[in-house]
Amino acid sequence: MTYTNTSQSPFHVVIAGGGVAGLEALLALHELGADRFDITLIAPNPDFVYRPMVVLEPFAYGAAQRASIEDIVEHVGADLVVDGFAWLNASERTVHTDAGESIAYDALILAVGGHPCPRYQHAITIDDRRLDETLHGLIQDVEGGYVRRLAFVVPPRMAWPLPTYELALMTSRRAYDMNIELEVTIVTPEDTPLAIFGDGASVGVSEILADAGITVIPSAYCEVPDSRHVVISPGERRLEVDRVVALPELYGPAVRGLPSAEHGFIPVDPHCQVRGVERVYAAGDATDFALKYGGISAQQADTAVRAIAALSGLPIEPTVFRPVIHGILLTGAAPRYLSAQITGGQGFSSRITTEPTWTPPRKIAANYLAPYLEDRERVGGAR
């Protein structure tokens, strides 16, 4: 049962997490009820990093955009606690931080993310928190002609596969520009490249990969017994390479005090409320929704905020989470723009274009965070 608040005192919302979902929720709450909500944001880091663009860093394009979380919190008049989320007591409506602080809430949004873990011991695991450090040496070796055969591997429980295709395309392009012969192979359990976007976009991506001379082995599951071999099933095919780059597998936060779905993810209902727990909502990679992507995180945050707004007594109708994905595929040349609606884990109304179909045309399509970052970038406020 969901209870609606009739009190006129400020409704205290605690947001745990300073990533896309957390900041989208913060800005959405401010937009929908600046005078209604008293907001506390718990974030483990002082800066927000625009992670979808870190794929450019190993190619010397400069650092991804950063924004001060303190500035964003100050902009909306909220309180900031720079600390990690530890656990919650749902019956007492209190959140506990790593440093031992206890914070009461009227509603809670958990946007604490997932935990990426390497799947293959002998592969270079993509880590968007330090991608330049991880891959810069590899790119230098490609430029120097020391790497001639390169495999990109997507594990069975993939996170968000788009960076694999971007890194493969940009690495292939860099080798081409340096007049170096490089064989690039992508091994993926997907039936087709970026199948989550549906047939229209996937066909277009396949053509781009073919034009770049990149081989794709779909519907494949593999092991990496050493740094120079990939064993592919079915068929027990053995691929010999110079290096292997792999996506991590993602695990949930296994929050103490909450029910847990498979692999530690937080189970949520269509309004992004944690199943069976009053006044607690979750958004982003921490949830049990299969697709892990910044735009999806923002949509879940918006859904949770509307439910909380109605709970607080505002005349706002809650909505059901209906995922739509917009993605920008960086290719090393002209980018491509991918769009699809998602139902049953598959994309439809799928397309790939040379011009953006959403505004602002950012990597993360978010109703509140994207325009905010766009404005900051325009006036030089983000660094």
Sequence and secondary structure as in RCSB ss.txt:
>XXXX:A:sequence
MTYTNTSQSPFHVVIAGGGVAGLEALLALHELGADRFDITLIAPNPDFVYRPMVVLEPFAYGAAQRASIEDIVEH
VGADLVVDGFAWLNASERTVHTDAGESIAYDALILAVGGHPCPRYQHAITIDDRRLDETLHGLIQDVEGGYVRRL
AFVVPPRMAWPLPTYELALMTSRRAYDMNIELEVTIVTPEDTPLAIFGDGASVGVSEILADAGITVIPSAYCEVP
DSRHVVISPGERRLEVDRVVALPELYGPAVRGLPSAEHGFIPVDPHCQVRGVERVYAAGDATDFALKYGGISAQQ
ADTAVRAIAALSGLPIEPTVFRPVIHGILLTGAAPRYLSAQITGGQGFSSRITTEPTWTPPRKIAANYLAPYLED
RERVGGAR
>XXXX:A:secstr
        S EEEEEE  SHHHHHHHHHHHHHHTTTEEEEEEESSSEEE GGGGGGGGGTS    EEEHHHHHHH
HT EEEES EEEEETTTTEEEETTS EEE SEEEE    EEE S TTSEE  TTSHHHHHHHHHHHHHTT   EE
EEE  SSBS  HHHHHHHHHHHHHHHHTT   EEEEE SSSSTTGGG HHHHHHHHHHHHHTT EEE S EEEEE
ETTEEEEETTTEEEE SEEEE  EEE    BTS   GGG B B TTSBBTT TTEEE STTBS S   HHHHHHH
HHHHHHHHHHHTT S        EEEEEE  SSS EEEEEEEETTEEEEEEEESS SSSS  SS  TTHHHHHHH
HHHHT   
